[in-house]
């Protein structure tokens, strides 16, 4: 997927769904080494398991990756 329209739509939709979760800190669209876009969800330290249970693996065909805040 080389256009940014679908990843941005996916980001907006996922943010709407998870923004009130206590573990949620932020979300962004990034491009992987393979050239494909994915959503990177940043979660509070110690909350990665809860985020992975709640967040989907994909939304609109865009992969979702959860990472703990540094």
LINSUL-V957454 format. One record per residue. RES is the residue in one letter. PSI is psi in degrees with one decimal (999 if undefined). Layout:
# LINSUL-V957454
res=RES psi=PSI
res=RES psi=PSI
This chain:
# LINSUL-V957454
res=X psi=111.6
res=X psi=-17.8
res=X psi=155.7
res=X psi=-5.2
res=X psi=-50.1
res=X psi=-45.7
res=X psi=-37.3
res=X psi=-40.8
res=X psi=-43.2
res=X psi=-41.5
res=X psi=-48.3
res=X psi=-42.7
res=X psi=-45.6
res=X psi=-41.1
res=X psi=-41.5
res=X psi=-38.2
res=X psi=-32.6
res=X psi=-0.3
res=X psi=-24.8
res=X psi=0.8
res=X psi=139.1
res=X psi=-21.0
res=X psi=-14.3
res=X psi=131.8
res=X psi=-35.9
res=X psi=170.1
res=X psi=145.2
res=X psi=160.4
res=X psi=129.6
res=X psi=159.1
res=X psi=127.6
res=X psi=172.8
res=X psi=-24.9
res=X psi=-1.2
res=X psi=-6.3
res=X psi=148.1
res=X psi=149.7
res=X psi=163.3
res=X psi=129.8
res=X psi=115.2
res=X psi=121.1
res=X psi=129.1
res=X psi=159.3
res=X psi=148.8
res=X psi=132.2
res=X psi=-0.7
res=X psi=13.0
res=X psi=-43.5
res=X psi=-44.0
res=X psi=-40.0
res=X psi=-43.7
res=X psi=-29.8
res=X psi=-34.2
res=X psi=-38.5
res=X psi=143.6
res=X psi=159.8
res=X psi=-32.7
res=X psi=152.7
res=X psi=126.7
res=X psi=32.1
res=X psi=1.5
res=X psi=127.0
res=X psi=147.4
res=X psi=126.0
res=X psi=125.3
res=X psi=131.8
res=X psi=147.8
res=X psi=147.2
res=X psi=146.0
res=X psi=999
